[in-house]
Amino acid sequence: MSSLEGPDEDDPRGKPPVPDDVQDAIRTLIRWAGDDPEREGLLDTPARVARAWKEYCIGYEEDPAIHLSRVFEEVGGYDEIVLLKDIPFQSHCEHHMAPIIGKAHIAYLPTNRVVGISKLARVLHGFARRLQIQERLTAEVAQCIEDHLEPRGVAVVIEASHACMTARGVRTPGVSMTTSRVTGCFREDARSRKEVLSLMGFA
């Protein structure tokens, strides 16, 4: 068992242990930022930060496609758009490791099978809980659904705020970024694309 796989028998709170080299790296960062990692308020910070990042990046420990493995083929002849709107998510920018906070809209046009709607959100979170850029996140979610549900079309639109822009650098709060990926009929047919974007609130 690795040092992050189970609770620390010496920790009465049952929290997973954090390797010394990981805590030392965070102490180094605290010093470099200008503070003293040995002062009272920061003594437990290295372990807390390490555990937090393990949680932020839990997506590396799963294949998001597993959430699409169970499908339902008894759809009563339904052959219209399936849309899940305003799915909140949080990720972290791979360039500055700063938060990306936003919402996603995921739609697909089924052939002869559908998936439980919560699974669409789980696919999103599986990819979001990694170091990301928004463009890749959008493409990964769409491709995963395309590959495993084989629908007639997929549409994914993500709107998000990036702390690497709002809290540092140009420091411009209130700005959001929108990315989209459409496949199949939504890409090839203008009317289908207009319909799905209208249902999402973009037309």
C-alpha contacts under 8 A as a table, 3 or more apart, distances in Angstrom:
res1	aa1	res2	aa2	distance
1	M	5	E	6.14
1	M	6	G	7.46
2	S	5	E	5.43
2	S	6	G	7.75
3	S	6	G	7.02
3	S	16	P	7.57
3	S	17	P	6.06
3	S	18	V	6.67
3	S	19	P	6.56
4	L	7	P	7.76
4	L	16	P	5.81
4	L	17	P	5.99
4	L	18	V	6.45
4	L	19	P	7.88
5	E	16	P	7.09
6	G	16	P	5.59
6	G	17	P	7.71
7	P	11	D	7.59
7	P	14	G	5.10
7	P	15	K	5.18
7	P	16	P	4.10
7	P	17	P	6.43
8	D	11	D	5.18
8	D	14	G	6.06
8	D	15	K	6.26
8	D	16	P	5.33
8	D	17	P	5.21
9	E	12	P	7.28
9	E	14	G	7.12
11	D	14	G	5.53
11	D	15	K	6.61
11	D	17	P	7.94
12	P	15	K	7.97
16	P	51	R	7.82
17	P	47	A	7.91
18	V	22	V	6.82
18	V	23	Q	6.93
18	V	47	A	6.04
18	V	50	A	6.89
18	V	51	R	7.37
19	P	22	V	5.46
19	P	23	Q	6.60
20	D	23	Q	5.15
20	D	24	D	6.01
21	D	24	D	4.95
21	D	25	A	6.16
22	V	25	A	5.17
22	V	26	I	6.58
22	V	46	P	7.86
22	V	50	A	7.03
23	Q	26	I	5.18
23	Q	27	R	6.24
23	Q	46	P	4.86
23	Q	47	A	6.00
23	Q	50	A	7.07
24	D	27	R	4.98
24	D	28	T	6.15
24	D	46	P	7.53
25	A	28	T	5.09
25	A	29	L	6.40
26	I	29	L	5.00
26	I	30	I	6.26
26	I	46	P	5.38
26	I	49	V	7.71
26	I	50	A	7.93
27	R	30	I	5.02
27	R	31	R	6.26
27	R	37	P	5.60
27	R	46	P	6.28
28	T	31	R	5.15
28	T	32	W	6.12
29	L	32	W	4.97
29	L	33	A	6.10
30	I	33	A	5.10
30	I	34	G	6.51
30	I	35	D	5.66
30	I	36	D	6.76
30	I	37	P	6.08
31	R	34	G	5.11
31	R	35	D	5.12
31	R	36	D	5.73
31	R	37	P	6.54
32	W	35	D	7.44
36	D	39	R	5.75
36	D	42	L	7.59
37	P	42	L	5.30
37	P	43	L	6.14
38	E	42	L	6.40
38	E	43	L	5.60
39	R	42	L	5.62
39	R	43	L	6.20
40	E	43	L	5.43
41	G	44	D	7.53
41	G	45	T	7.75
42	L	45	T	4.94
42	L	46	P	7.62
43	L	46	P	7.31
44	D	47	A	5.77
44	D	48	R	6.36
45	T	48	R	4.97
45	T	49	V	5.93
46	P	49	V	5.24
46	P	50	A	6.15
47	A	50	A	5.12
47	A	51	R	6.20
48	R	51	R	5.27
48	R	52	A	6.09
49	V	52	A	5.01
49	V	53	W	6.20
50	A	53	W	5.22
50	A	54	K	6.28
51	R	54	K	5.03
51	R	55	E	6.35
52	A	55	E	5.10
52	A	56	Y	6.13
53	W	56	Y	4.79
53	W	57	C	6.05
54	K	57	C	5.34
54	K	58	I	6.01
55	E	58	I	5.10
56	Y	59	G	7.90
56	Y	91	S	7.37
56	Y	92	H	7.90
56	Y	129	R	5.63
56	Y	130	R	7.06
57	C	60	Y	6.14
57	C	129	R	4.75
57	C	130	R	4.62
57	C	131	L	7.04
58	I	61	E	5.63
58	I	62	E	7.63
58	I	126	G	7.86
58	I	129	R	5.83
58	I	130	R	7.03
59	G	62	E	5.65
59	G	63	D	7.76
59	G	64	P	7.88
59	G	125	H	7.31
59	G	126	G	4.70
59	G	127	F	6.02
59	G	128	A	7.07
59	G	129	R	4.55
59	G	130	R	5.48
60	Y	63	D	7.74
60	Y	126	G	7.83
60	Y	129	R	7.39
60	Y	130	R	6.22
62	E	126	G	7.00
63	D	66	I	5.87
63	D	126	G	7.24
64	P	67	H	5.99
64	P	68	L	7.94
64	P	122	R	7.11
64	P	123	V	4.90
64	P	124	L	7.82
64	P	126	G	5.04
64	P	127	F	6.74
64	P	144	C	7.88
65	A	68	L	5.44
65	A	69	S	6.98
65	A	123	V	6.70
65	A	144	C	6.25
65	A	145	I	7.88
65	A	148	H	7.19
66	I	69	S	5.31
67	H	70	R	7.19
67	H	119	K	5.48
67	H	120	L	7.87
67	H	122	R	6.74
67	H	123	V	6.53
68	L	71	V	6.79
68	L	115	V	6.58
68	L	119	K	6.53
68	L	120	L	7.99
68	L	145	I	7.67
68	L	148	H	6.56
68	L	149	L	7.23
69	S	148	H	7.56
70	R	115	V	6.80
71	V	113	R	6.18
71	V	114	V	5.61
71	V	115	V	4.77
71	V	116	G	7.40
72	F	75	V	7.09
72	F	113	R	5.35
72	F	114	V	5.29
72	F	115	V	6.07
73	E	112	N	5.84
73	E	113	R	4.34
73	E	114	V	6.55
74	E	77	G	7.94
74	E	113	R	7.34
75	V	78	Y	5.51
75	V	112	N	7.39
75	V	113	R	6.94
75	V	114	V	7.39
79	D	109	L	6.89
79	D	110	P	6.14
79	D	111	T	6.82
79	D	112	N	7.78
80	E	109	L	5.99
80	E	110	P	7.21
81	I	107	A	6.68
81	I	108	Y	5.83
81	I	109	L	4.67
81	I	110	P	7.21
81	I	196	V	7.41
82	V	107	A	5.43
82	V	108	Y	5.46
82	V	109	L	6.18
82	V	110	P	7.52
83	L	105	H	7.24
83	L	106	I	5.77
83	L	107	A	4.19
83	L	108	Y	6.69
83	L	199	L	8.00
83	L	200	M	7.92
84	L	87	I	7.17
84	L	105	H	5.81
84	L	106	I	5.35
84	L	107	A	6.31
84	L	117	I	7.08
84	L	120	L	7.66
85	K	104	A	6.62
85	K	105	H	4.42
85	K	106	I	6.50
85	K	200	M	6.66
86	D	103	K	5.24
86	D	104	A	5.46
86	D	105	H	5.64
87	I	103	K	4.99
87	I	104	A	4.98
87	I	105	H	6.41
87	I	121	A	6.63
88	P	101	I	7.78
88	P	102	G	5.83
88	P	103	K	4.26
88	P	104	A	6.55
89	F	101	I	6.13
89	F	102	G	5.64
89	F	103	K	5.76
89	F	104	A	7.51
89	F	124	L	7.77
89	F	125	H	6.60
89	F	128	A	7.12
90	Q	99	P	6.91
90	Q	100	I	5.66
90	Q	101	I	4.63
90	Q	102	G	6.51
90	Q	125	H	7.94
90	Q	128	A	6.56
90	Q	129	R	7.25
91	S	99	P	5.85
91	S	100	I	4.91
91	S	101	I	6.47
91	S	128	A	4.94
91	S	129	R	5.48
91	S	130	R	6.61
91	S	131	L	6.90
91	S	132	Q	6.84
92	H	97	M	5.23
92	H	98	A	5.26
92	H	99	P	4.45
92	H	100	I	5.21
92	H	128	A	7.79
92	H	129	R	7.58
92	H	130	R	6.90
92	H	131	L	5.24
92	H	132	Q	5.98
92	H	133	I	7.97
93	C	96	H	5.79
93	C	97	M	4.71
93	C	98	A	5.29
93	C	99	P	6.27
93	C	100	I	6.34
93	C	131	L	5.68
93	C	132	Q	5.13
93	C	133	I	5.75
93	C	162	H	7.66
93	C	164	C	7.44
94	E	97	M	5.24
94	E	98	A	7.83
94	E	131	L	4.67
94	E	132	Q	5.12
94	E	133	I	6.43
95	H	98	A	7.95
96	H	164	C	6.32
97	M	131	L	7.06
97	M	164	C	8.00
98	A	162	H	7.30
98	A	163	A	5.54
98	A	164	C	5.50
99	P	162	H	6.23
99	P	163	A	5.43
99	P	164	C	7.40
100	I	160	A	6.37
100	I	161	S	5.73
100	I	162	H	4.65
100	I	163	A	6.32
101	I	160	A	5.37
101	I	161	S	5.39
101	I	162	H	6.68
102	G	158	I	7.26
102	G	159	E	5.51
102	G	160	A	3.81
102	G	161	S	6.05
103	K	158	I	5.95
103	K	159	E	5.53
103	K	160	A	6.34
104	A	156	V	7.15
104	A	157	V	5.76
104	A	158	I	4.34
104	A	159	E	6.30
105	H	155	A	7.99
105	H	156	V	5.72
105	H	157	V	5.21
105	H	158	I	6.35
105	H	200	M	6.70
106	I	120	L	7.26
106	I	154	V	7.65
106	I	155	A	5.95
106	I	156	V	4.64
106	I	157	V	6.68
107	A	154	V	5.74
107	A	155	A	5.08
107	A	156	V	6.38
107	A	196	V	7.42
108	Y	151	P	6.46
108	Y	152	R	7.39
108	Y	153	G	5.49
108	Y	154	V	4.30
108	Y	155	A	6.17
109	L	151	P	5.58
109	L	152	R	5.33
109	L	153	G	5.26
109	L	154	V	6.61
110	P	113	R	6.04
110	P	114	V	6.24
110	P	149	L	7.68
110	P	150	E	7.66
110	P	151	P	4.53
110	P	152	R	5.99
110	P	153	G	7.56
111	T	150	E	7.29
111	T	151	P	5.20
111	T	152	R	6.05
113	R	149	L	7.31
114	V	149	L	7.41
115	V	119	K	6.84
115	V	120	L	7.95
116	G	119	K	5.55
116	G	120	L	7.55
117	I	120	L	5.55
117	I	121	A	7.29
118	S	121	A	5.31
118	S	122	R	6.40
119	K	122	R	4.84
119	K	123	V	6.17
120	L	123	V	5.20
120	L	124	L	6.44
121	A	124	L	5.07
121	A	125	H	6.22
122	R	125	H	5.06
122	R	126	G	5.97
123	V	126	G	5.09
123	V	127	F	6.56
123	V	141	V	6.62
123	V	144	C	7.94
124	L	127	F	5.52
124	L	128	A	6.00
124	L	141	V	5.99
125	H	128	A	4.80
125	H	129	R	5.85
126	G	129	R	5.70
126	G	130	R	7.78
127	F	130	R	6.13
127	F	137	L	6.43
127	F	140	E	7.25
127	F	141	V	7.17
128	A	131	L	7.56
128	A	132	Q	6.90
128	A	137	L	6.61
132	Q	136	R	6.99
132	Q	137	L	6.51
133	I	136	R	5.59
133	I	137	L	6.30
134	Q	137	L	5.02
134	Q	138	T	6.18
134	Q	158	I	7.75
134	Q	179	T	7.15
135	E	138	T	5.31
135	E	139	A	6.40
135	E	179	T	6.24
135	E	180	S	7.94
136	R	139	A	5.05
136	R	140	E	5.96
137	L	140	E	5.17
137	L	141	V	6.26
138	T	141	V	5.52
138	T	142	A	6.40
138	T	156	V	6.40
138	T	157	V	6.98
138	T	158	I	6.58
138	T	179	T	6.76
138	T	180	S	6.40
138	T	181	R	6.39
139	A	142	A	5.25
139	A	143	Q	6.02
139	A	180	S	7.88
139	A	181	R	6.02
140	E	143	Q	5.16
140	E	144	C	6.03
141	V	144	C	5.29
141	V	145	I	6.46
141	V	156	V	7.39
142	A	145	I	5.38
142	A	146	E	6.11
142	A	154	V	6.23
142	A	155	A	6.73
142	A	156	V	5.98
142	A	181	R	6.59
142	A	182	V	7.45
142	A	183	T	7.85
143	Q	146	E	4.89
143	Q	147	D	5.97
144	C	147	D	5.27
144	C	148	H	6.21
145	I	148	H	5.43
145	I	149	L	5.62
145	I	150	E	7.30
145	I	151	P	7.97
145	I	154	V	7.23
146	E	149	L	5.83
146	E	150	E	5.21
146	E	151	P	6.31
146	E	153	G	7.41
146	E	154	V	6.47
146	E	183	T	7.80
147	D	150	E	5.70
151	P	154	V	7.00
152	R	184	G	5.67
152	R	185	C	5.97
153	G	182	V	7.26
153	G	183	T	5.20
153	G	184	G	4.16
153	G	185	C	4.98
153	G	186	F	5.60
153	G	187	R	7.76
154	V	181	R	7.87
154	V	182	V	5.56
154	V	183	T	5.16
154	V	184	G	6.68
154	V	186	F	6.77
155	A	180	S	7.32
155	A	181	R	5.81
155	A	182	V	4.34
155	A	183	T	6.53
155	A	186	F	6.83
155	A	196	V	7.51
156	V	180	S	5.52
156	V	181	R	5.32
156	V	182	V	6.43
157	V	178	T	7.01
157	V	179	T	5.70
157	V	180	S	4.31
157	V	181	R	6.64
158	I	177	M	7.95
158	I	178	T	5.58
158	I	179	T	5.34
158	I	180	S	6.39
159	E	176	S	6.43
159	E	177	M	5.52
159	E	178	T	4.46
159	E	179	T	6.69
160	A	176	S	5.22
160	A	177	M	5.36
160	A	178	T	6.69
161	S	166	T	7.60
161	S	174	G	7.59
161	S	175	V	6.30
161	S	176	S	4.53
161	S	177	M	6.32
162	H	165	M	5.60
162	H	166	T	6.22
162	H	176	S	7.23
162	H	177	M	7.93
163	A	166	T	4.70
163	A	167	A	5.03
163	A	168	R	7.01
164	C	167	A	6.01
164	C	168	R	5.58
164	C	169	G	6.88
165	M	168	R	5.62
165	M	169	G	5.85
165	M	170	V	5.88
165	M	171	R	5.57
165	M	172	T	6.27
165	M	173	P	7.68
166	T	169	G	7.66
166	T	170	V	7.08
166	T	171	R	4.48
166	T	172	T	4.62
166	T	173	P	4.47
166	T	174	G	7.36
166	T	175	V	7.29
167	A	171	R	5.12
167	A	172	T	7.33
167	A	173	P	7.19
168	R	171	R	4.94
172	T	175	V	6.56
182	V	186	F	5.72
182	V	187	R	5.41
183	T	186	F	5.67
183	T	187	R	5.03
183	T	188	E	7.73
184	G	187	R	5.45
184	G	188	E	6.18
185	C	188	E	4.93
185	C	189	D	5.37
185	C	192	S	6.54
185	C	193	R	7.50
186	F	189	D	5.69
186	F	190	A	7.04
186	F	192	S	5.27
186	F	193	R	4.37
186	F	196	V	7.63
187	R	190	A	7.22
187	R	193	R	6.50
189	D	192	S	5.44
189	D	193	R	6.30
190	A	193	R	5.09
190	A	194	K	6.06
191	R	194	K	5.06
191	R	195	E	6.13
192	S	195	E	5.06
192	S	196	V	6.31
193	R	196	V	5.38
193	R	197	L	6.15
194	K	197	L	5.24
194	K	198	S	5.95
194	K	203	A	6.83
195	E	198	S	5.10
195	E	199	L	6.28
196	V	199	L	5.11
196	V	200	M	6.30
197	L	200	M	4.97
197	L	201	G	6.22
197	L	202	F	5.15
197	L	203	A	5.79
198	S	201	G	4.93
198	S	202	F	5.30
198	S	203	A	4.41
199	L	202	F	7.54
199	L	203	A	7.98
